Amino acid sequence: MDDAKIAQIRAQLADRRRRLERAVVEFEDSAKLVELLREVDQALERVGNGTYGLCKTCSDPIEEDLLRTDPLVCFCFDHLDADQLRELENDLELASRIQAALLPENNLSADGWELHYHYRPAGPVSGKQPHRDGDH
């Protein structure tokens, strides 16, 4: 992962940490927030020591799609447990539904013109690209 991406992730994690610290103070029952704060601290430590984005099990790089989905993840796809895989699948499905809801209607007509098209995902949550006749 390049330095610019690492710097961006570090900034996001630091911002998340600041917000979590405030939330822990505000809420009485904050055990889950404290645990999440611990995970953010661990991710920041991995960024600091150069191991961010490397699987704790095999030391191979973690897939960037997985890191974008969850910047706290510390295992590659091959080493996620069943619960983690299920959570990831649920997150991807939700993201896909949100993206689909943001797209315009796929059949438009105006001034005697009719436009018919549909979108084909470029990736699970990486956006949509229009499908044109003749594309396969």
N, CA, C and O atoms as CSV, one atom per row, in Angstrom:
chain,resi,resn,atom,element,x,y,z
A,1,MET,N,N,0.852,-1.164,0.000
A,1,MET,CA,C,0.000,0.000,0.000
A,1,MET,C,C,0.905,1.237,0.000
A,1,MET,O,O,1.888,1.293,0.739
A,2,ASP,N,N,0.568,2.216,-0.827
A,2,ASP,CA,C,1.457,3.370,-0.948
A,2,ASP,C,C,1.317,4.333,0.233
A,2,ASP,O,O,0.358,4.264,1.002
A,3,ASP,N,N,2.292,5.227,0.356
A,3,ASP,CA,C,2.366,6.149,1.492
A,3,ASP,C,C,1.155,7.070,1.590
A,3,ASP,O,O,0.706,7.389,2.691
A,4,ALA,N,N,0.623,7.501,0.445
A,4,ALA,CA,C,-0.537,8.407,0.458
A,4,ALA,C,C,-1.756,7.711,1.062
A,4,ALA,O,O,-2.498,8.310,1.841
A,5,LYS,N,N,-1.957,6.449,0.700
A,5,LYS,CA,C,-3.094,5.695,1.253
A,5,LYS,C,C,-2.907,5.476,2.750
A,5,LYS,O,O,-3.856,5.604,3.525
A,6,ILE,N,N,-1.692,5.148,3.152
A,6,ILE,CA,C,-1.409,4.956,4.577
A,6,ILE,C,C,-1.660,6.248,5.355
A,6,ILE,O,O,-2.232,6.217,6.445
A,7,ALA,N,N,-1.234,7.378,4.800
A,7,ALA,CA,C,-1.459,8.672,5.467
A,7,ALA,C,C,-2.949,8.962,5.598
A,7,ALA,O,O,-3.402,9.467,6.625
A,8,GLN,N,N,-3.703,8.642,4.560
A,8,GLN,CA,C,-5.156,8.852,4.602
A,8,GLN,C,C,-5.791,7.952,5.662
A,8,GLN,O,O,-6.650,8.398,6.422
A,9,ILE,N,N,-5.374,6.701,5.713
A,9,ILE,CA,C,-5.911,5.768,6.709
A,9,ILE,C,C,-5.542,6.233,8.116
A,9,ILE,O,O,-6.374,6.187,9.022
A,10,ARG,N,N,-4.306,6.678,8.301
A,10,ARG,CA,C,-3.869,7.176,9.609
A,10,ARG,C,C,-4.753,8.343,10.054
A,10,ARG,O,O,-5.159,8.408,11.215
A,11,ALA,N,N,-5.049,9.255,9.143
A,11,ALA,CA,C,-5.897,10.411,9.468
A,11,ALA,C,C,-7.314,9.960,9.825
A,11,ALA,O,O,-7.906,10.472,10.775
A,12,GLN,N,N,-7.853,9.015,9.074
A,12,GLN,CA,C,-9.198,8.505,9.361
A,12,GLN,C,C,-9.233,7.819,10.722
A,12,GLN,O,O,-10.168,8.019,11.498
A,13,LEU,N,N,-8.217,7.011,11.009
A,13,LEU,CA,C,-8.174,6.315,12.286
A,13,LEU,C,C,-8.023,7.300,13.451
A,13,LEU,O,O,-8.656,7.133,14.493
A,14,ALA,N,N,-7.191,8.316,13.273
A,14,ALA,CA,C,-7.006,9.319,14.330
A,14,ALA,C,C,-8.311,10.071,14.583
A,14,ALA,O,O,-8.654,10.348,15.732
A,15,ASP,N,N,-9.036,10.400,13.525
A,15,ASP,CA,C,-10.331,11.070,13.679
A,15,ASP,C,C,-11.321,10.152,14.389
A,15,ASP,O,O,-12.052,10.583,15.280
A,16,ARG,N,N,-11.337,8.887,13.988
A,16,ARG,CA,C,-12.229,7.914,14.635
A,16,ARG,C,C,-11.893,7.790,16.120
A,16,ARG,O,O,-12.785,7.689,16.963
A,17,ARG,N,N,-10.601,7.797,16.427
A,17,ARG,CA,C,-10.178,7.683,17.822
A,17,ARG,C,C,-10.664,8.872,18.649
A,17,ARG,O,O,-11.155,8.690,19.763
A,18,ARG,N,N,-10.531,10.091,18.113
A,18,ARG,CA,C,-10.994,11.290,18.827
A,18,ARG,C,C,-12.503,11.217,19.103
A,18,ARG,O,O,-12.957,11.534,20.203
A,19,ARG,N,N,-13.264,10.798,18.101
A,19,ARG,CA,C,-14.721,10.706,18.277
A,19,ARG,C,C,-15.088,9.621,19.288
A,19,ARG,O,O,-16.009,9.801,20.085
A,20,LEU,N,N,-14.376,8.506,19.259
A,20,LEU,CA,C,-14.647,7.435,20.219
A,20,LEU,C,C,-14.315,7.865,21.644
A,20,LEU,O,O,-15.055,7.551,22.576
A,21,GLU,N,N,-13.211,8.578,21.816
A,21,GLU,CA,C,-12.855,9.062,23.155
A,21,GLU,C,C,-13.968,9.938,23.728
A,21,GLU,O,O,-14.320,9.812,24.901
A,22,ARG,N,N,-14.519,10.824,22.901
A,22,ARG,CA,C,-15.623,11.678,23.361
A,22,ARG,C,C,-16.854,10.846,23.700
A,22,ARG,O,O,-17.529,11.107,24.696
A,23,ALA,N,N,-17.144,9.850,22.876
A,23,ALA,CA,C,-18.326,9.013,23.096
A,23,ALA,C,C,-18.195,8.187,24.372
A,23,ALA,O,O,-19.173,8.014,25.100
A,24,VAL,N,N,-17.006,7.678,24.647
A,24,VAL,CA,C,-16.783,6.883,25.862
A,24,VAL,C,C,-17.092,7.714,27.099
A,24,VAL,O,O,-17.676,7.207,28.057
A,25,VAL,N,N,-16.707,8.979,27.088
A,25,VAL,CA,C,-16.961,9.871,28.220
A,25,VAL,C,C,-18.456,10.153,28.371
A,25,VAL,O,O,-18.956,10.263,29.490
A,26,GLU,N,N,-19.168,10.270,27.252
A,26,GLU,CA,C,-20.585,10.653,27.272
A,26,GLU,C,C,-21.523,9.518,27.664
A,26,GLU,O,O,-22.568,9.776,28.262
A,27,PHE,N,N,-21.186,8.280,27.348
A,27,PHE,CA,C,-22.088,7.158,27.577
A,27,PHE,C,C,-21.636,6.314,28.759
A,27,PHE,O,O,-20.462,5.962,28.880
A,28,GLU,N,N,-22.598,5.994,29.636
A,28,GLU,CA,C,-22.278,5.186,30.820
A,28,GLU,C,C,-21.888,3.762,30.439
A,28,GLU,O,O,-20.861,3.257,30.892
A,29,ASP,N,N,-22.694,3.120,29.619
A,29,ASP,CA,C,-22.433,1.737,29.214
A,29,ASP,C,C,-21.609,1.761,27.941
A,29,ASP,O,O,-22.148,1.633,26.841
A,30,SER,N,N,-20.319,1.922,28.087
A,30,SER,CA,C,-19.469,2.128,26.916
A,30,SER,C,C,-18.468,1.007,26.690
A,30,SER,O,O,-17.433,1.222,26.059
A,31,ALA,N,N,-18.759,-0.183,27.196
A,31,ALA,CA,C,-17.810,-1.292,27.047
A,31,ALA,C,C,-17.497,-1.570,25.583
A,31,ALA,O,O,-16.341,-1.807,25.230
A,32,LYS,N,N,-18.518,-1.543,24.726
A,32,LYS,CA,C,-18.281,-1.794,23.297
A,32,LYS,C,C,-17.468,-0.665,22.679
A,32,LYS,O,O,-16.622,-0.905,21.817
A,33,LEU,N,N,-17.720,0.562,23.118
A,33,LEU,CA,C,-16.945,1.694,22.600
A,33,LEU,C,C,-15.493,1.609,23.038
A,33,LEU,O,O,-14.590,1.925,22.264
A,34,VAL,N,N,-15.263,1.185,24.275
A,34,VAL,CA,C,-13.893,1.020,24.767
A,34,VAL,C,C,-13.182,-0.055,23.949
A,34,VAL,O,O,-12.013,0.110,23.602
A,35,GLU,N,N,-13.866,-1.144,23.639
A,35,GLU,CA,C,-13.278,-2.205,22.813
A,35,GLU,C,C,-12.947,-1.678,21.414
A,35,GLU,O,O,-11.879,-1.968,20.876
A,36,LEU,N,N,-13.863,-0.906,20.829
A,36,LEU,CA,C,-13.614,-0.331,19.510
A,36,LEU,C,C,-12.434,0.646,19.563
A,36,LEU,O,O,-11.620,0.687,18.641
A,37,LEU,N,N,-12.343,1.414,20.621
A,37,LEU,CA,C,-11.215,2.330,20.804
A,37,LEU,C,C,-9.903,1.552,20.877
A,37,LEU,O,O,-8.893,1.985,20.321
A,38,ARG,N,N,-9.912,0.414,21.556
A,38,ARG,CA,C,-8.724,-0.445,21.632
A,38,ARG,C,C,-8.326,-0.939,20.235
A,38,ARG,O,O,-7.143,-0.973,19.896
A,39,GLU,N,N,-9.331,-1.324,19.426
A,39,GLU,CA,C,-9.049,-1.793,18.063
A,39,GLU,C,C,-8.468,-0.676,17.204
A,39,GLU,O,O,-7.561,-0.914,16.407
A,40,VAL,N,N,-8.982,0.540,17.362
A,40,VAL,CA,C,-8.437,1.685,16.627
A,40,VAL,C,C,-6.993,1.929,17.050
A,40,VAL,O,O,-6.130,2.164,16.204
A,41,ASP,N,N,-6.722,1.876,18.355
A,41,ASP,CA,C,-5.351,2.050,18.841
A,41,ASP,C,C,-4.412,0.997,18.257
A,41,ASP,O,O,-3.278,1.305,17.893
A,42,GLN,N,N,-4.885,-0.240,18.169
A,42,GLN,CA,C,-4.061,-1.308,17.595
A,42,GLN,C,C,-3.784,-1.043,16.112
A,42,GLN,O,O,-2.673,-1.268,15.633
A,43,ALA,N,N,-4.802,-0.563,15.392
A,43,ALA,CA,C,-4.606,-0.248,13.974
A,43,ALA,C,C,-3.605,0.897,13.819
A,43,ALA,O,O,-2.737,0.850,12.947
A,44,LEU,N,N,-3.724,1.928,14.666
A,44,LEU,CA,C,-2.758,3.032,14.620
A,44,LEU,C,C,-1.345,2.540,14.940
A,44,LEU,O,O,-0.373,3.006,14.345
A,45,GLU,N,N,-1.234,1.609,15.871
A,45,GLU,CA,C,0.078,1.037,16.193
A,45,GLU,C,C,0.646,0.294,14.988
A,45,GLU,O,O,1.839,0.396,14.700
A,46,ARG,N,N,-0.208,-0.457,14.279
A,46,ARG,CA,C,0.251,-1.170,13.075
A,46,ARG,C,C,0.693,-0.181,11.995
A,46,ARG,O,O,1.668,-0.427,11.285
A,47,VAL,N,N,-0.028,0.940,11.875
A,47,VAL,CA,C,0.390,1.974,10.922
A,47,VAL,C,C,1.763,2.499,11.325
A,47,VAL,O,O,2.646,2.657,10.482
A,48,GLY,N,N,1.937,2.766,12.608
A,48,GLY,CA,C,3.199,3.316,13.104
A,48,GLY,C,C,4.393,2.396,12.936
A,48,GLY,O,O,5.501,2.858,12.664
A,49,ASN,N,N,4.178,1.091,13.096
A,49,ASN,CA,C,5.329,0.178,13.003
A,49,ASN,C,C,5.471,-0.485,11.633
A,49,ASN,O,O,6.311,-1.365,11.444
A,50,GLY,N,N,4.632,-0.048,10.668
A,50,GLY,CA,C,4.779,-0.536,9.292
A,50,GLY,C,C,4.127,-1.864,9.007
A,50,GLY,O,O,4.349,-2.438,7.941
A,51,THR,N,N,3.316,-2.381,9.940
A,51,THR,CA,C,2.664,-3.675,9.682
A,51,THR,C,C,1.191,-3.525,9.302
A,51,THR,O,O,0.491,-4.521,9.121
A,52,TYR,N,N,0.713,-2.259,9.178
A,52,TYR,CA,C,-0.681,-2.067,8.784
A,52,TYR,C,C,-0.893,-2.649,7.386
A,52,TYR,O,O,-0.085,-2.445,6.480
A,53,GLY,N,N,-1.993,-3.373,7.235
A,53,GLY,CA,C,-2.311,-3.964,5.941
A,53,GLY,C,C,-1.688,-5.323,5.725
A,53,GLY,O,O,-1.807,-5.895,4.641
A,54,LEU,N,N,-1.017,-5.858,6.755
A,54,LEU,CA,C,-0.440,-7.202,6.658
A,54,LEU,C,C,-1.223,-8.136,7.565
A,54,LEU,O,O,-1.533,-7.788,8.705
A,55,CYS,N,N,-1.541,-9.311,7.066
A,55,CYS,CA,C,-2.300,-10.312,7.816
A,55,CYS,C,C,-1.486,-10.790,9.016
A,55,CYS,O,O,-0.307,-11.118,8.884
A,56,LYS,N,N,-2.122,-10.826,10.183
A,56,LYS,CA,C,-1.443,-11.299,11.393
A,56,LYS,C,C,-1.119,-12.787,11.323
A,56,LYS,O,O,-0.210,-13.256,12.007
A,57,THR,N,N,-1.852,-13.528,10.508
A,57,THR,CA,C,-1.636,-14.972,10.419
A,57,THR,C,C,-0.532,-15.329,9.439
A,57,THR,O,O,0.381,-16.086,9.769
A,58,CYS,N,N,-0.619,-14.775,8.217
A,58,CYS,CA,C,0.323,-15.200,7.177
A,58,CYS,C,C,1.313,-14.111,6.755
A,58,CYS,O,O,2.228,-14.385,5.978
A,59,SER,N,N,1.146,-12.889,7.251
A,59,SER,CA,C,1.996,-11.736,6.917
A,59,SER,C,C,1.902,-11.291,5.462
A,59,SER,O,O,2.687,-10.449,5.027
A,60,ASP,N,N,0.961,-11.838,4.709
A,60,ASP,CA,C,0.723,-11.371,3.343
A,60,ASP,C,C,-0.108,-10.096,3.400
A,60,ASP,O,O,-0.789,-9.847,4.395
A,61,PRO,N,N,-0.062,-9.283,2.343
A,61,PRO,CA,C,-0.881,-8.069,2.327
A,61,PRO,C,C,-2.380,-8.412,2.360
A,61,PRO,O,O,-2.840,-9.346,1.703
A,62,ILE,N,N,-3.109,-7.633,3.139
A,62,ILE,CA,C,-4.563,-7.777,3.206
A,62,ILE,C,C,-5.142,-7.090,1.974
A,62,ILE,O,O,-4.654,-6.037,1.563
A,63,GLU,N,N,-6.159,-7.668,1.395
A,63,GLU,CA,C,-6.790,-7.130,0.206
A,63,GLU,C,C,-7.269,-5.697,0.465
A,63,GLU,O,O,-7.915,-5.431,1.479
A,64,GLU,N,N,-6.949,-4.770,-0.459
A,64,GLU,CA,C,-7.312,-3.367,-0.262
A,64,GLU,C,C,-8.817,-3.176,-0.166
A,64,GLU,O,O,-9.273,-2.302,0.571
A,65,ASP,N,N,-9.613,-3.978,-0.897
A,65,ASP,CA,C,-11.071,-3.880,-0.786
A,65,ASP,C,C,-11.516,-4.165,0.642
A,65,ASP,O,O,-12.413,-3.507,1.167
A,66,LEU,N,N,-10.891,-5.136,1.251
A,66,LEU,CA,C,-11.228,-5.498,2.627
A,66,LEU,C,C,-10.826,-4.377,3.592
A,66,LEU,O,O,-11.579,-4.050,4.510
A,67,LEU,N,N,-9.656,-3.795,3.390
A,67,LEU,CA,C,-9.212,-2.688,4.239
A,67,LEU,C,C,-10.097,-1.462,4.067
A,67,LEU,O,O,-10.356,-0.743,5.033
A,68,ARG,N,N,-10.568,-1.215,2.835
A,68,ARG,CA,C,-11.478,-0.085,2.617
A,68,ARG,C,C,-12.801,-0.321,3.317
A,68,ARG,O,O,-13.404,0.616,3.840
A,69,THR,N,N,-13.261,-1.569,3.334
A,69,THR,CA,C,-14.517,-1.904,3.991
A,69,THR,C,C,-14.387,-1.780,5.497
A,69,THR,O,O,-15.289,-1.277,6.166
A,70,ASP,N,N,-13.251,-2.244,6.034
A,70,ASP,CA,C,-13.024,-2.196,7.475
A,70,ASP,C,C,-11.553,-1.897,7.742
A,70,ASP,O,O,-10.720,-2.803,7.693
A,71,PRO,N,N,-11.222,-0.626,8.025
A,71,PRO,CA,C,-9.807,-0.281,8.229
A,71,PRO,C,C,-9.198,-0.880,9.490
A,71,PRO,O,O,-7.996,-0.743,9.717
A,72,LEU,N,N,-10.006,-1.540,10.313
A,72,LEU,CA,C,-9.483,-2.163,11.529
A,72,LEU,C,C,-9.118,-3.632,11.320
A,72,LEU,O,O,-8.539,-4.260,12.207
A,73,VAL,N,N,-9.446,-4.172,10.174
A,73,VAL,CA,C,-9.209,-5.593,9.929
A,73,VAL,C,C,-7.710,-5.886,9.956
A,73,VAL,O,O,-6.899,-5.076,9.508
A,74,CYS,N,N,-7.359,-7.052,10.485
A,74,CYS,CA,C,-5.942,-7.411,10.548
A,74,CYS,C,C,-5.699,-8.838,10.038
A,74,CYS,O,O,-4.661,-9.437,10.319
A,75,PHE,N,N,-6.665,-9.372,9.288
A,75,PHE,CA,C,-6.528,-10.692,8.669
A,75,PHE,C,C,-6.990,-10.620,7.222
A,75,PHE,O,O,-7.928,-9.887,6.905
A,76,CYS,N,N,-6.343,-11.371,6.346
A,76,CYS,CA,C,-6.759,-11.414,4.940
A,76,CYS,C,C,-8.008,-12.286,4.798
A,76,CYS,O,O,-8.406,-12.965,5.745
A,77,PHE,N,N,-8.620,-12.265,3.621
A,77,PHE,CA,C,-9.840,-13.041,3.384
A,77,PHE,C,C,-9.679,-14.501,3.808
A,77,PHE,O,O,-10.580,-15.087,4.408
A,78,ASP,N,N,-8.536,-15.071,3.492
A,78,ASP,CA,C,-8.304,-16.486,3.777
A,78,ASP,C,C,-8.307,-16.811,5.268
A,78,ASP,O,O,-8.489,-17.967,5.651
A,79,HIS,N,N,-8.104,-15.790,6.116
A,79,HIS,CA,C,-8.005,-16.046,7.545
A,79,HIS,C,C,-9.112,-15.398,8.370
A,79,HIS,O,O,-8.999,-15.302,9.592
A,80,LEU,N,N,-10.181,-14.952,7.711
A,80,LEU,CA,C,-11.345,-14.448,8.443
A,80,LEU,C,C,-12.140,-15.636,8.958
A,80,LEU,O,O,-12.241,-16.660,8.283
A,81,ASP,N,N,-12.707,-15.500,10.157
A,81,ASP,CA,C,-13.550,-16.588,10.660
A,81,ASP,C,C,-14.967,-16.442,10.072
A,81,ASP,O,O,-15.265,-15.450,9.407
A,82,ALA,N,N,-15.818,-17.414,10.317
A,82,ALA,CA,C,-17.158,-17.446,9.717
A,82,ALA,C,C,-17.973,-16.208,10.073
A,82,ALA,O,O,-18.673,-15.666,9.217
A,83,ASP,N,N,-17.894,-15.753,11.324
A,83,ASP,CA,C,-18.644,-14.565,11.740
A,83,ASP,C,C,-18.145,-13.316,11.011
A,83,ASP,O,O,-18.942,-12.478,10.589
A,84,GLN,N,N,-16.837,-13.198,10.867
A,84,GLN,CA,C,-16.270,-12.040,10.173
A,84,GLN,C,C,-16.673,-12.044,8.696
A,84,GLN,O,O,-17.000,-10.997,8.138
A,85,LEU,N,N,-16.651,-13.212,8.070
A,85,LEU,CA,C,-17.074,-13.311,6.672
A,85,LEU,C,C,-18.542,-12.939,6.523
A,85,LEU,O,O,-18.909,-12.230,5.586
A,86,ARG,N,N,-19.377,-13.406,7.430
A,86,ARG,CA,C,-20.807,-13.093,7.377
A,86,ARG,C,C,-21.029,-11.583,7.537
A,86,ARG,O,O,-21.842,-10.997,6.822
A,87,GLU,N,N,-20.307,-10.954,8.474
A,87,GLU,CA,C,-20.416,-9.504,8.662
A,87,GLU,C,C,-19.982,-8.759,7.406
A,87,GLU,O,O,-20.625,-7.792,6.999
A,88,LEU,N,N,-18.899,-9.207,6.797
A,88,LEU,CA,C,-18.413,-8.569,5.581
A,88,LEU,C,C,-19.440,-8.705,4.459
A,88,LEU,O,O,-19.711,-7.739,3.747
A,89,GLU,N,N,-20.005,-9.884,4.300
A,89,GLU,CA,C,-21.032,-10.089,3.277
A,89,GLU,C,C,-22.231,-9.179,3.520
A,89,GLU,O,O,-22.766,-8.596,2.576
A,90,ASN,N,N,-22.658,-9.052,4.773
A,90,ASN,CA,C,-23.778,-8.169,5.103
A,90,ASN,C,C,-23.443,-6.719,4.775
A,90,ASN,O,O,-24.275,-5.999,4.224
A,91,ASP,N,N,-22.227,-6.286,5.111
A,91,ASP,CA,C,-21.800,-4.918,4.814
A,91,ASP,C,C,-21.787,-4.663,3.307
A,91,ASP,O,O,-22.240,-3.615,2.845
A,92,LEU,N,N,-21.267,-5.621,2.547
A,92,LEU,CA,C,-21.215,-5.467,1.094
A,92,LEU,C,C,-22.617,-5.417,0.496
A,92,LEU,O,O,-22.880,-4.627,-0.410
A,93,GLU,N,N,-23.508,-6.250,0.997
A,93,GLU,CA,C,-24.894,-6.246,0.510
A,93,GLU,C,C,-25.565,-4.910,0.812
A,93,GLU,O,O,-26.244,-4.351,-0.049
A,94,LEU,N,N,-25.384,-4.400,2.011
A,94,LEU,CA,C,-25.959,-3.106,2.382
A,94,LEU,C,C,-25.399,-1.994,1.498
A,94,LEU,O,O,-26.153,-1.150,1.014
A,95,ALA,N,N,-24.094,-1.988,1.287
A,95,ALA,CA,C,-23.476,-0.968,0.434
A,95,ALA,C,C,-24.024,-1.039,-0.983
A,95,ALA,O,O,-24.274,-0.006,-1.605
A,96,SER,N,N,-24.212,-2.243,-1.494
A,96,SER,CA,C,-24.760,-2.420,-2.833
A,96,SER,C,C,-26.181,-1.879,-2.929
A,96,SER,O,O,-26.536,-1.225,-3.910
A,97,ARG,N,N,-26.997,-2.152,-1.905
A,97,ARG,CA,C,-28.376,-1.648,-1.903
A,97,ARG,C,C,-28.404,-0.123,-1.817
A,97,ARG,O,O,-29.227,0.520,-2.470
A,98,ILE,N,N,-27.519,0.454,-1.024
A,98,ILE,CA,C,-27.469,1.913,-0.905
A,98,ILE,C,C,-27.083,2.536,-2.243
A,98,ILE,O,O,-27.692,3.511,-2.681
A,99,GLN,N,N,-26.067,1.966,-2.888
A,99,GLN,CA,C,-25.659,2.491,-4.190
A,99,GLN,C,C,-26.788,2.385,-5.206
A,99,GLN,O,O,-27.044,3.330,-5.953
A,100,ALA,N,N,-27.462,1.244,-5.238
A,100,ALA,CA,C,-28.556,1.059,-6.198
A,100,ALA,C,C,-29.674,2.075,-5.960
A,100,ALA,O,O,-30.280,2.562,-6.914
A,101,ALA,N,N,-29.947,2.394,-4.709
A,101,ALA,CA,C,-30.999,3.354,-4.394
A,101,ALA,C,C,-30.627,4.773,-4.819
A,101,ALA,O,O,-31.512,5.599,-5.040
A,102,LEU,N,N,-29.354,5.061,-4.936
A,102,LEU,CA,C,-28.906,6.396,-5.324
A,102,LEU,C,C,-28.914,6.612,-6.836
A,102,LEU,O,O,-28.826,7.748,-7.303
A,103,LEU,N,N,-29.017,5.533,-7.595
A,103,LEU,CA,C,-28.985,5.642,-9.052
A,103,LEU,C,C,-30.320,6.155,-9.586
A,103,LEU,O,O,-31.366,5.915,-8.982
A,104,PRO,N,N,-30.287,6.864,-10.722
A,104,PRO,CA,C,-31.543,7.345,-11.313
A,104,PRO,C,C,-32.358,6.185,-11.890
A,104,PRO,O,O,-31.852,5.081,-12.087
A,105,GLU,N,N,-33.630,6.473,-12.151
A,105,GLU,CA,C,-34.487,5.482,-12.819
A,105,GLU,C,C,-33.790,5.023,-14.095
A,105,GLU,O,O,-33.088,5.803,-14.738
A,106,ASN,N,N,-33.984,3.762,-14.461
A,106,ASN,CA,C,-33.249,3.268,-15.627
A,106,ASN,C,C,-34.022,3.375,-16.938
A,106,ASN,O,O,-33.478,2.999,-17.977
A,107,ASN,N,N,-35.231,3.856,-16.946
A,107,ASN,CA,C,-35.972,4.093,-18.180
A,107,ASN,C,C,-36.469,5.528,-18.150
A,107,ASN,O,O,-37.308,5.890,-17.324
A,108,LEU,N,N,-35.946,6.339,-19.055
A,108,LEU,CA,C,-36.312,7.744,-19.099
A,108,LEU,C,C,-36.929,8.070,-20.444
A,108,LEU,O,O,-36.580,7.460,-21.455
A,109,SER,N,N,-37.836,9.021,-20.463
A,109,SER,CA,C,-38.367,9.504,-21.733
A,109,SER,C,C,-38.611,11.001,-21.617
A,109,SER,O,O,-39.065,11.503,-20.589
A,110,ALA,N,N,-38.295,11.693,-22.698
A,110,ALA,CA,C,-38.499,13.135,-22.761
A,110,ALA,C,C,-38.539,13.569,-24.213
A,110,ALA,O,O,-37.731,13.121,-25.027
A,111,ASP,N,N,-39.470,14.432,-24.530
A,111,ASP,CA,C,-39.596,14.993,-25.877
A,111,ASP,C,C,-39.594,13.920,-26.965
A,111,ASP,O,O,-38.968,14.092,-28.011
A,112,GLY,N,N,-40.291,12.822,-26.718
A,112,GLY,CA,C,-40.375,11.759,-27.718
A,112,GLY,C,C,-39.193,10.802,-27.740
A,112,GLY,O,O,-39.192,9.842,-28.511
A,113,TRP,N,N,-38.220,11.039,-26.933
A,113,TRP,CA,C,-37.062,10.153,-26.844
A,113,TRP,C,C,-37.239,9.208,-25.662
A,113,TRP,O,O,-37.714,9.606,-24.598
A,114,GLU,N,N,-36.856,7.969,-25.861
A,114,GLU,CA,C,-36.866,7.000,-24.769
A,114,GLU,C,C,-35.447,6.467,-24.593
A,114,GLU,O,O,-34.764,6.118,-25.556
A,115,LEU,N,N,-35.041,6.418,-23.364
A,115,LEU,CA,C,-33.703,5.937,-23.049
A,115,LEU,C,C,-33.832,4.751,-22.106
A,115,LEU,O,O,-34.432,4.859,-21.037
A,116,HIS,N,N,-33.273,3.629,-22.504
A,116,HIS,CA,C,-33.311,2.419,-21.682
A,116,HIS,C,C,-31.875,1.975,-21.432
A,116,HIS,O,O,-31.079,1.854,-22.364
A,117,TYR,N,N,-31.564,1.743,-20.203
A,117,TYR,CA,C,-30.228,1.288,-19.841
A,117,TYR,C,C,-30.310,0.582,-18.494
A,117,TYR,O,O,-31.320,0.664,-17.795
A,118,HIS,N,N,-29.243,-0.104,-18.146
A,118,HIS,CA,C,-29.141,-0.663,-16.809
A,118,HIS,C,C,-27.673,-0.585,-16.381
A,118,HIS,O,O,-26.771,-0.462,-17.210
A,119,TYR,N,N,-27.463,-0.660,-15.079
A,119,TYR,CA,C,-26.120,-0.577,-14.535
A,119,TYR,C,C,-25.609,-1.964,-14.192
A,119,TYR,O,O,-26.347,-2.824,-13.712
A,120,ARG,N,N,-24.324,-2.156,-14.453
A,120,ARG,CA,C,-23.650,-3.407,-14.103
A,120,ARG,C,C,-22.551,-3.049,-13.117
A,120,ARG,O,O,-21.735,-2.172,-13.400
A,121,PRO,N,N,-22.511,-3.712,-11.961
A,121,PRO,CA,C,-21.483,-3.362,-10.968
A,121,PRO,C,C,-20.082,-3.565,-11.517
A,121,PRO,O,O,-19.800,-4.549,-12.201
A,122,ALA,N,N,-19.211,-2.616,-11.205
A,122,ALA,CA,C,-17.798,-2.750,-11.548
A,122,ALA,C,C,-17.100,-3.608,-10.500
A,122,ALA,O,O,-16.037,-4.172,-10.759
A,123,GLY,N,N,-17.701,-3.705,-9.315
A,123,GLY,CA,C,-17.172,-4.485,-8.207
A,123,GLY,C,C,-18.204,-4.495,-7.110
A,123,GLY,O,O,-19.233,-3.832,-7.233
A,124,PRO,N,N,-17.963,-5.228,-6.036
A,124,PRO,CA,C,-18.966,-5.364,-4.984
A,124,PRO,C,C,-19.451,-4.029,-4.427
A,124,PRO,O,O,-20.653,-3.847,-4.235
A,125,VAL,N,N,-18.546,-3.096,-4.165
A,125,VAL,CA,C,-18.944,-1.770,-3.679
A,125,VAL,C,C,-18.101,-0.687,-4.329
A,125,VAL,O,O,-17.984,0.417,-3.797
A,126,SER,N,N,-17.517,-0.994,-5.467
A,126,SER,CA,C,-16.615,-0.030,-6.088
A,126,SER,C,C,-17.330,0.873,-7.077
A,126,SER,O,O,-16.680,1.605,-7.824
A,127,GLY,N,N,-18.617,0.837,-7.094
A,127,GLY,CA,C,-19.350,1.715,-7.993
A,127,GLY,C,C,-20.034,0.943,-9.092
A,127,GLY,O,O,-19.934,-0.281,-9.176
A,128,LYS,N,N,-20.717,1.663,-9.913
A,128,LYS,CA,C,-21.465,1.072,-11.014
A,128,LYS,C,C,-20.949,1.680,-12.308
A,128,LYS,O,O,-20.511,2.830,-12.334
A,129,GLN,N,N,-21.003,0.924,-13.349
A,129,GLN,CA,C,-20.691,1.475,-14.646
A,129,GLN,C,C,-21.844,1.147,-15.576
A,129,GLN,O,O,-22.402,0.052,-15.505
A,130,PRO,N,N,-22.212,2.083,-16.453
A,130,PRO,CA,C,-23.366,1.843,-17.310
A,130,PRO,C,C,-23.102,0.709,-18.283
A,130,PRO,O,O,-21.987,0.533,-18.774
A,131,HIS,N,N,-24.149,-0.055,-18.551
A,131,HIS,CA,C,-24.083,-1.139,-19.526
A,131,HIS,C,C,-24.698,-0.619,-20.808
A,131,HIS,O,O,-25.801,-0.073,-20.797
A,132,ARG,N,N,-23.995,-0.785,-21.903
A,132,ARG,CA,C,-24.518,-0.368,-23.207
A,132,ARG,C,C,-24.737,-1.609,-24.036
A,132,ARG,O,O,-24.085,-2.631,-23.821
A,133,ASP,N,N,-25.662,-1.526,-24.991
A,133,ASP,CA,C,-25.885,-2.662,-25.887
A,133,ASP,C,C,-24.575,-3.055,-26.518
A,133,ASP,O,O,-23.795,-2.198,-26.934
A,134,GLY,N,N,-24.329,-4.340,-26.591
A,134,GLY,CA,C,-23.099,-4.854,-27.174
A,134,GLY,C,C,-22.037,-5.161,-26.148
A,134,GLY,O,O,-21.083,-5.879,-26.447
A,135,ASP,N,N,-22.177,-4.623,-24.916
A,135,ASP,CA,C,-21.226,-4.966,-23.852
A,135,ASP,C,C,-21.539,-6.357,-23.341
A,135,ASP,O,O,-22.702,-6.751,-23.256
A,136,HIS,N,N,-20.517,-7.082,-23.009
A,136,HIS,CA,C,-20.722,-8.425,-22.446
A,136,HIS,C,C,-19.938,-8.572,-21.184
A,136,HIS,O,O,-19.974,-9.629,-20.554
